Amino acid sequence: MNFLMLRGQIPQDRDPQEIVFDNLKEVDDMWTHLFFNLLGSEDRGELWYWGGEREKQFTSNFTERWVPTFAEYSLRYVNPKKPTIEPNVIFCRGGFKEYHNVLKRFPAAIKIYYGAGARFLPQPGFYDYNIILQDSEEQVKICKLGFPKALTTLFIKPATDNLFYPMPNIEKEYDVCFPANAAQSFKGHFFVYSTVPKDMKLLNLGNRTDRYSYPDNVTSYRVLRHNMAENMAKCKVGIVAVQNEVDSCPRVIPEMLACNIPIVVLDDVRFWKEKYIVSGLTGELANRENFWDVVRYVLENYNRYIPREYYVNNLSLKHAALFIREKIDGIRI
């Protein structure tokens, strides 16, 4: 089969060179790795960004392309000597009007939609998706009401396995890891900074802003994705406290588990709770009233948790790709 992933626009909030890589081992984008893992030995795949001009063939059957716009891009002949694919499956990471011209050209292709947070429903302009992936039971129920013909299912969101793994030789300098960009106000900084106990050393990985007052026991700085795991490894426990009406299944959840860091997540965060939180193995759920009591409990017992083992057996890129491939094969039958 031929697979096409529509990935979106090249970065506008940072240097696009941050996503230029020479080989797959260096790629820090989880979606690129997930898409590649969908491909069987007889399959071909292309992943497209819009807003630039670049072509990188990572393997004999997998190519990444940057094109000026999808609307002007010739699907069959990028270059008369190098015909591109006619897709049997189109995977849309998010919903953008740039995608619609491509989607409508291939009515027979199986079309998959995934949009996290506020964009969990397919966006206006195209609705004829065969599979819609969701992060939580709440989102599944809402989506089924609006898209009864689509197969709407929960989704395993993995980490980028080549970047996130245990680093046991790094000293634990901090009690709590809070990976969250302060430029995004919904990540929970106000709650965390206004309530964190003074005796807990907390590391925030993300941009700082003047919007928040940073307690003395909080250290905050931004690192590139290639350096996230080694900084997470400095901490005993990870926390997630996003606003549920904005975000869903933040990628730091599987990333910290992949790094063998048990996590505490607010119970109003939208994610597949039963899949990611197994009490005593991966971490714990908490509410706003008992959040720091639960964090303290996990801190006291963090060596008893086995998040990495659980991640490898249930949540890795391989498992996520098999999960999606089974849904595709079920529709093809």
C-alpha positions in Angstrom: 0.0 0.0 0.0 0.9 3.6 -0.4 0.7 5.9 2.7 0.7 9.7 2.8 1.0 11.7 6.0 0.0 15.4 5.9 2.0 16.8 8.7 1.3 20.5 8.6 3.2 23.8 8.2 6.9 24.0 8.8 7.6 25.8 12.2 6.7 29.4 12.3 7.5 29.9 16.0 11.2 28.8 15.8 14.0 28.2 13.2 12.8 25.6 10.7 16.3 24.2 10.7 15.4 22.6 14.0 13.4 20.0 12.1 16.0 19.3 9.4 17.6 15.9 9.8 19.9 13.7 7.8 18.6 10.4 9.0 15.7 8.9 10.9 17.9 8.2 14.0 18.2 12.0 14.5 14.5 12.9 13.8 12.9 14.2 17.0 9.3 14.2 15.6 7.2 11.4 17.1 4.7 11.5 14.2 7.4 10.9 11.6 8.6 7.8 13.5 5.0 6.6 14.0 4.3 7.0 10.3 7.4 5.1 9.3 6.5 2.3 11.7 3.2 2.0 9.9 5.0 0.9 6.7 5.5 -2.7 5.9 8.3 -4.0 3.7 6.1 -3.7 0.6 4.6 -0.3 1.4 5.7 3.1 0.4 5.2 6.3 2.3 5.6 10.1 1.9 5.3 12.7 4.7 4.5 16.3 3.6 4.9 19.7 5.2 3.9 22.9 3.5 5.7 26.2 3.5 9.1 25.3 2.2 11.1 23.4 -0.4 13.0 20.3 0.6 13.1 16.6 -0.2 14.7 13.9 2.0 14.6 10.2 1.2 15.2 8.6 4.6 14.9 5.0 3.3 14.1 3.3 0.0 10.4 3.4 0.8 10.0 6.6 2.9 10.4 10.2 1.8 9.8 13.5 3.6 8.9 16.5 1.4 8.5 20.2 2.1 6.4 21.9 -0.6 5.3 25.6 -1.0 1.6 24.8 -0.8 -0.4 21.6 -1.0 -2.9 23.3 -3.4 -0.3 24.0 -6.0 1.6 20.7 -5.5 1.3 18.1 -8.2 0.5 14.9 -6.5 1.5 12.6 -9.3 4.5 14.4 -10.7 6.7 16.4 -8.5 9.3 16.0 -11.2 8.5 14.2 -14.5 11.4 11.9 -13.8 10.4 11.2 -10.2 6.7 10.3 -9.9 5.3 10.4 -6.4 2.7 8.1 -4.9 -1.0 7.7 -5.3 -2.0 7.1 -1.7 -4.2 4.2 -0.4 -4.1 5.7 3.1 -3.9 9.4 4.1 -3.1 10.2 7.7 -3.9 13.8 8.7 -2.1 15.1 11.8 -4.6 17.9 12.6 -7.1 19.5 10.3 -6.0 22.4 8.1 -7.6 23.8 4.9 -4.3 23.1 3.1 -5.2 19.4 3.5 -8.5 19.5 1.8 -7.4 19.8 -1.8 -5.3 16.6 -1.3 -8.0 14.7 0.5 -10.6 15.4 -2.1 -8.4 14.2 -5.0 -8.3 10.7 -3.6 -11.9 9.7 -2.7 -11.0 6.0 -2.5 -8.2 6.4 0.0 -8.7 5.5 3.7 -8.5 8.8 5.5 -7.4 9.1 9.2 -7.8 12.1 11.4 -6.0 13.0 14.6 -6.2 16.4 16.2 -5.4 16.9 19.9 -6.9 19.3 22.4 -9.3 21.9 21.1 -8.9 20.5 17.6 -10.0 16.9 18.5 -12.9 17.1 16.0 -12.2 17.3 12.3 -12.0 20.9 11.2 -14.4 22.7 8.8 -13.9 21.9 5.1 -13.6 18.1 5.1 -15.4 15.6 7.2 -15.3 12.3 5.2 -12.8 10.5 7.4 -12.8 6.7 7.8 -10.9 6.6 11.1 -10.8 9.3 13.8 -8.3 8.8 16.6 -9.1 10.3 20.0 -7.2 10.8 23.3 -10.1 10.2 25.8 -13.4 8.5 26.3 -15.0 12.0 26.6 -13.7 12.9 23.1 -14.8 9.6 21.6 -18.4 10.1 22.8 -18.6 13.7 21.4 -17.0 12.6 18.1 -19.4 9.7 17.6 -22.3 12.1 17.8 -21.0 14.3 15.0 -19.4 11.6 12.9 -21.4 8.4 13.2 -20.1 6.9 10.0 -16.4 7.0 11.0 -14.6 4.5 13.2 -13.8 6.6 16.2 -11.4 5.0 18.6 -9.0 5.7 21.4 -5.4 6.1 20.4 -2.0 5.1 21.9 0.2 8.2 21.7 3.8 7.0 22.1 7.1 8.8 22.8 9.9 9.2 20.2 11.7 6.0 21.2 15.1 7.1 19.8 15.1 10.1 22.2 13.2 9.1 25.3 14.7 6.2 27.4 16.1 5.7 30.9 19.4 7.4 31.8 20.1 5.8 35.2 23.6 7.3 35.6 22.3 10.8 35.8 22.0 12.2 39.4 18.6 13.0 40.7 18.9 16.7 41.4 15.2 17.5 41.6 12.1 16.0 43.2 9.6 17.0 40.5 9.8 17.4 36.7 7.2 19.8 35.2 7.8 19.8 31.4 5.5 22.6 30.2 6.0 25.6 28.0 5.0 28.8 29.9 4.2 30.5 26.6 1.1 28.2 26.6 -1.1 29.4 29.5 -3.1 26.2 29.6 -0.2 24.0 30.7 -1.0 24.5 34.4 1.8 26.8 35.6 -0.4 29.0 37.8 -1.7 26.0 39.7 1.7 24.4 40.0 3.6 27.5 41.0 1.0 28.8 43.4 0.7 25.5 45.3 4.0 23.6 45.1 5.3 22.8 48.6 8.4 24.8 49.5 10.3 21.6 50.4 10.1 20.1 46.9 12.7 21.0 44.3 10.9 21.4 41.0 12.4 21.6 37.5 10.3 23.2 34.8 11.4 22.4 31.2 10.0 25.0 28.9 10.1 28.7 28.1 9.8 31.2 30.9 7.5 34.2 30.8 6.8 37.2 33.0 3.2 36.0 33.4 4.1 33.9 36.4 5.9 34.3 39.7 8.5 31.6 40.0 9.0 30.3 43.6 12.5 30.0 44.9 12.4 26.2 44.8 11.6 26.2 41.0 14.3 26.0 38.3 13.1 26.8 34.8 14.7 26.6 31.4 14.1 25.5 27.8 15.9 22.7 26.2 15.7 21.2 22.7 13.9 17.9 22.3 17.2 16.0 21.9 18.1 17.1 25.5 14.7 16.5 27.1 15.4 12.9 28.4 18.7 13.8 30.1 17.0 16.7 31.9 13.9 14.6 32.8 16.4 12.0 34.3 17.4 14.6 36.8 14.0 14.2 38.5 12.3 11.5 40.5 8.7 12.2 39.6 6.9 13.9 36.7 3.7 15.9 36.8 1.1 17.0 34.3 -1.5 19.7 35.1 -2.9 21.0 31.8 -6.4 22.5 31.5 -8.7 19.8 30.0 -10.7 22.1 27.8 -7.7 23.0 25.8 -5.2 20.1 25.7 -5.5 16.4 25.6 -2.9 13.6 26.2 0.1 15.9 26.4 3.1 14.0 24.8 5.1 14.4 28.0 2.9 11.7 29.5 4.4 8.9 27.4 7.8 10.6 27.2 8.3 10.6 31.0 7.1 7.0 31.2 9.5 6.0 28.5 12.3 7.6 30.6 11.3 5.4 33.6 9.8 8.4 35.5 6.6 7.7 37.4 4.0 10.5 36.9 1.2 12.2 38.7 -1.6 13.6 36.5 -4.6 15.8 37.4 -7.7 13.7 37.0 -9.4 16.3 34.8 -6.7 16.0 32.1 -8.2 14.4 29.0 -6.3 11.3 28.2 -6.7 7.5 28.1 -6.4 7.2 31.8 -6.7 3.4 32.1 -4.0 2.9 29.4 -1.4 5.3 30.9 -2.0 5.3 34.6 -1.7 1.9 36.3 -1.5 2.6 40.1 1.7 1.4 41.5 3.3 0.7 38.1 3.3 3.9 36.1 2.0 6.6 38.4 -1.2 8.0 40.0 -4.1 10.2 39.3 -4.8 13.2 41.7 -7.3 16.0 42.1 -6.4 19.6 42.9 -7.1 19.1 46.6 -4.8 16.1 47.1 -2.3 16.7 44.2 0.8 17.4 46.2 0.0 14.7 48.8 -0.1 12.2 45.9 3.2 13.6 44.5 4.7 13.2 47.9 3.6 9.6 48.1 5.1 8.8 44.7 8.3 10.5 45.7 8.6 8.3 48.7 8.0 5.2 46.6 9.3 6.1 43.2 11.8 3.3 43.0 8.9 0.8 43.3 7.3 2.0 40.1 8.2 0.3 36.7 7.0 2.9 34.1 9.6 2.0 31.5 8.7 -1.7 31.6 5.1 -0.9 31.2 5.8 1.6 28.4 7.8 -1.0 26.4 5.1 -3.6 26.7 2.1 -1.4 26.0 2.8 2.1 24.7 5.9 2.1 22.4 5.9 3.2 18.8 5.7 -0.4 17.7 2.5 -0.9 19.7 1.0 2.4 18.5 1.7 1.6 14.8 0.2 -1.9 15.2 -2.9 -0.4 16.8 -3.4 1.9 13.9 -2.6 -0.7 11.3 -5.2 -3.0 12.7 -7.8 -0.3 12.3 -6.7 0.3 8.7 -6.8 -3.4 7.9 -10.2 -3.8 9.5 -11.7 -1.2 7.1 -10.0 -2.7 4.1 -11.6 -6.1 4.7 
